[in-house]
Structure formats: C-alpha cells, structure tokens
Amino acid sequence: QVQLVESGGGSVQPGGSLSLSCTAPGSIFTTDLLGWYRQAPGKQRELVATISGEGVTNQAGSVQGRLAISIDYARSTVNLQMFNLKPEDAAVYYCYLNRFQREYWGRGTQVTVSS
C-alpha cells in the first residue's frame, strides 16, 4: 500500500504565500510523476502542477507565475510553493503520484484564503 502524506494546509490571507509538502514512501524515482491537484466546492478536480525527474510537465494557467514545484529526493517529498494567494485558490489540495503505471492519491489538505 502506497501512502502519500500531505502537510502544510491551512488558512492564509489574500496575497500571502503557502507551502505544501507531500511525502512518498521509500525513495522517489526519477521516473515518478508527482504533483498536486485541487478541488474547490462545486468544481471539478483540476491539475495544479506536475513534475518528474525531467522537470515540470504541467501547470495550470491560473497559477502561472505564482507557483513553484520541486522534488526533494533526499526527503522523498514533492513540494508546492504558492505566492500571492487569491480567494479562488481555496480548495482541497491532493498529492498525486504515478509510479509503475499506477496512480496514487493523498487524502487531501484544506487550503483556505480569507482575510
């Protein structure tokens, strides 16, 4: 069983920043595809950003310029940094892993953006 453990969710003010972390079991392989999705109330789950050993593979236009995603192989984590948070960024954020042609999801962590 593969468990993805997310951390860093919480409440931030508009214009603030937020860091999320997702820890994968064991080591992260360079062939892994990792990333973050989010789902706001009443909306479909959408991709935020994905990353592999070759770099960023996908990124939502709504967060372009306000996001940095990276892999820390030593800590077996994929990290998401978001800047200049907007109310529309509020959602449940889900960690994602594609390994050996199988998909895994974290439980989700709530992010709220309010003043």
VEXDREN-2710 file (C-alpha; in Angstrom, 1 decimal):
% VEXDREN-2710
k/r/px/py/pz
1/GLN/0.0/0.0/0.0
2/VAL/1.3/3.4/-1.0
3/GLN/0.5/6.2/1.3
4/LEU/1.1/9.9/0.4
5/VAL/1.3/12.1/3.4
6/GLU/0.4/15.7/2.9
7/SER/1.2/18.6/5.2
8/GLY/1.1/22.4/5.1
9/GLY/-2.5/23.1/4.5
10/GLY/-4.2/25.9/6.4
11/SER/-5.6/29.4/6.2
12/VAL/-3.8/32.3/4.5
13/GLN/-4.6/35.8/3.8
14/PRO/-5.1/37.0/0.2
15/GLY/-1.7/38.0/-1.2
16/GLY/0.0/35.6/1.2
17/SER/2.1/32.5/0.5
18/LEU/1.7/28.9/1.2
19/SER/3.9/25.8/1.2
20/LEU/2.6/22.3/0.8
21/SER/4.6/19.1/1.2
22/CYS/3.9/15.5/0.2
23/THR/6.0/12.6/1.5
24/ALA/6.1/9.5/-0.6
25/PRO/7.0/6.1/0.9
26/GLY/10.6/5.0/0.4
27/SER/12.6/6.7/-2.3
28/ILE/11.3/8.9/-5.1
29/PHE/12.4/7.6/-8.5
30/THR/13.4/9.8/-11.4
31/THR/10.8/8.1/-13.4
32/ASP/8.0/9.0/-11.0
33/LEU/5.4/11.6/-11.9
34/LEU/4.5/13.7/-8.9
35/GLY/2.3/16.7/-8.4
36/TRP/-0.7/18.4/-7.0
37/TYR/-4.4/18.7/-7.9
38/ARG/-7.1/20.7/-6.2
39/GLN/-10.8/20.7/-6.0
40/ALA/-12.9/23.6/-4.9
41/PRO/-16.5/23.3/-3.8
42/GLY/-18.8/22.8/-6.7
43/LYS/-16.0/22.4/-9.2
44/GLN/-14.2/19.5/-10.8
45/ARG/-10.8/18.4/-9.6
46/GLU/-8.1/20.2/-11.6
47/LEU/-4.4/19.9/-12.1
48/VAL/-2.2/22.4/-10.4
49/ALA/1.2/21.2/-11.4
50/THR/3.1/18.0/-12.1
51/ILE/6.8/17.3/-12.1
52/SER/9.1/14.4/-13.0
53/GLY/12.8/13.9/-12.9
54/GLU/13.0/15.8/-16.2
55/GLY/11.3/18.9/-14.7
56/VAL/7.8/20.4/-14.7
57/THR/5.5/18.6/-17.0
58/ASN/2.2/20.5/-16.5
59/GLN/1.0/23.6/-14.8
60/ALA/-2.4/25.3/-14.5
61/GLY/-2.7/28.6/-16.2
62/SER/-4.5/30.1/-13.2
63/VAL/-1.4/29.7/-11.1
64/GLN/1.3/30.5/-13.7
65/GLY/3.8/32.8/-12.2
66/ARG/2.6/32.2/-8.7
67/LEU/3.8/28.7/-8.2
68/ALA/7.0/26.6/-7.7
69/ILE/7.0/22.9/-7.6
70/SER/10.1/20.8/-6.8
71/ILE/11.2/17.3/-5.7
72/ASP/13.4/16.7/-2.7
73/TYR/14.8/13.3/-3.4
74/ALA/16.7/13.1/-0.1
75/ARG/13.5/13.7/1.8
76/SER/11.2/11.8/-0.6
77/THR/8.9/14.8/-0.9
78/VAL/7.3/16.8/-3.6
79/ASN/6.9/20.4/-2.5
80/LEU/4.5/23.1/-3.7
81/GLN/5.0/26.8/-3.1
82/MET/2.3/29.3/-4.0
83/PHE/2.6/33.0/-3.9
84/ASN/0.1/35.9/-4.0
85/LEU/-2.7/33.6/-3.0
86/LYS/-6.2/34.5/-4.2
87/PRO/-9.6/33.5/-2.9
88/GLU/-10.1/31.3/-6.0
89/ASP/-7.1/29.3/-4.8
90/ALA/-9.1/28.0/-1.9
91/ALA/-9.6/24.2/-2.3
92/VAL/-8.7/20.8/-1.1
93/TYR/-5.3/20.0/-2.5
94/TYR/-4.4/16.5/-3.3
95/CYS/-0.9/15.0/-3.7
96/TYR/-0.5/12.8/-6.8
97/LEU/1.9/10.0/-7.7
98/ASN/2.2/7.9/-10.8
99/ARG/4.5/5.1/-10.3
100/PHE/4.9/1.9/-12.2
101/GLN/1.8/2.8/-14.3
102/ARG/-0.3/3.1/-11.2
103/GLU/-1.9/6.2/-9.7
104/TYR/-1.9/7.1/-6.0
105/TRP/-3.6/10.0/-4.2
106/GLY/-3.2/11.6/-0.9
107/ARG/-6.1/12.3/1.4
108/GLY/-6.1/16.0/0.6
109/THR/-5.3/19.0/2.7
110/GLN/-7.6/22.0/3.0
111/VAL/-6.4/25.4/1.9
112/THR/-8.5/28.5/2.7
113/VAL/-7.8/32.0/1.6
114/SER/-9.6/34.7/3.5
115/SER/-9.0/37.9/5.3
END
